[in-house]
Amino acid sequence: MHRGEPTIRGSAISVRDIVERTRLGDSPERILQGYPHLSLAKIYDALSYYYDHMEEIEKHIRENEEAGWRALHRIST
């Protein structure tokens, strides 16, 4: 766990980070190119964790999006 979010063991990369990359169209192999310190198995483990805990991870995704919108609003006003 890092900042209340599940992370890939031995890293600060959150499961949310991996899920968001897949939503942008990245394959696990492509994600690995961006995080060469991980293994492909750890990326698949993160995706497996997501499917087992979808409600929790979706909550983190929404919170992250809301925080981004709030920050953007503060900058633009």
Wavefront OBJ file of the C-alpha trace (Angstrom):
o trace
v 0.000 0.000 0.000
v 1.132 3.491 -0.811
v -1.005 6.515 0.102
v -3.899 4.197 0.830
v -3.813 2.477 -2.560
v -2.754 -1.084 -3.356
v 0.617 -1.152 -5.072
v 2.784 -3.668 -6.825
v 4.962 -5.306 -4.203
v 8.432 -3.775 -4.074
v 7.418 -0.624 -5.947
v 5.387 2.538 -5.573
v 3.399 1.729 -8.737
v -0.282 1.441 -7.894
v -2.722 -1.060 -9.310
v -4.670 2.013 -10.433
v -1.662 3.156 -12.510
v -1.620 -0.165 -14.358
v -5.383 -0.206 -14.923
v -5.337 3.351 -16.241
v -2.595 2.441 -18.718
v -4.666 -0.476 -20.026
v -7.626 1.874 -20.455
v -5.421 4.041 -22.637
v -4.855 0.998 -24.835
v -1.503 -0.203 -23.527
v -0.901 -3.929 -23.406
v 0.872 -5.431 -20.390
v 3.980 -5.777 -22.584
v 3.836 -2.076 -23.466
v 3.325 -1.158 -19.805
v 6.448 -3.168 -18.980
v 8.448 -0.925 -21.325
v 7.458 2.049 -19.167
v 8.230 0.227 -15.930
v 11.264 -1.960 -16.729
v 11.952 -2.544 -13.017
v 8.731 -4.609 -12.863
v 8.180 -8.052 -14.322
v 5.427 -8.977 -16.721
v 4.096 -11.341 -14.057
v 3.765 -8.442 -11.584
v 1.804 -6.425 -14.129
v -0.549 -9.351 -14.684
v -0.795 -9.790 -10.905
v -1.868 -6.142 -10.627
v -4.552 -6.686 -13.266
v -5.706 -9.826 -11.490
v -5.923 -7.869 -8.242
v -8.027 -5.269 -10.044
v -10.513 -7.869 -11.269
v -10.768 -9.321 -7.763
v -11.215 -5.855 -6.179
v -12.879 -3.800 -8.921
v -15.078 -1.730 -6.642
v -12.127 -0.641 -4.493
v -9.885 0.222 -7.451
v -12.682 2.020 -9.313
v -13.133 4.165 -6.197
v -9.423 5.085 -6.301
v -9.713 5.888 -10.011
v -12.691 8.205 -9.406
v -10.929 9.913 -6.486
v -7.816 10.455 -8.594
v -9.872 11.916 -11.463
v -11.734 14.217 -9.070
v -8.468 15.412 -7.540
v -7.153 16.140 -11.026
v -10.246 18.158 -11.926
v -10.026 20.117 -8.669
v -6.367 20.906 -9.309
v -7.115 21.946 -12.886
v -9.953 24.176 -11.702
v -7.663 25.886 -9.165
v -5.073 26.550 -11.870
v -7.588 27.954 -14.359
v -9.344 30.301 -11.914
l 1 2 3 4 5 6 7 8 9 10 11 12 13 14 15 16 17 18 19 20 21 22 23 24 25 26 27 28 29 30 31 32 33 34 35 36 37 38 39 40 41 42 43 44 45 46 47 48 49 50 51 52 53 54 55 56 57 58 59 60 61 62 63 64 65 66 67 68 69 70 71 72 73 74 75 76 77
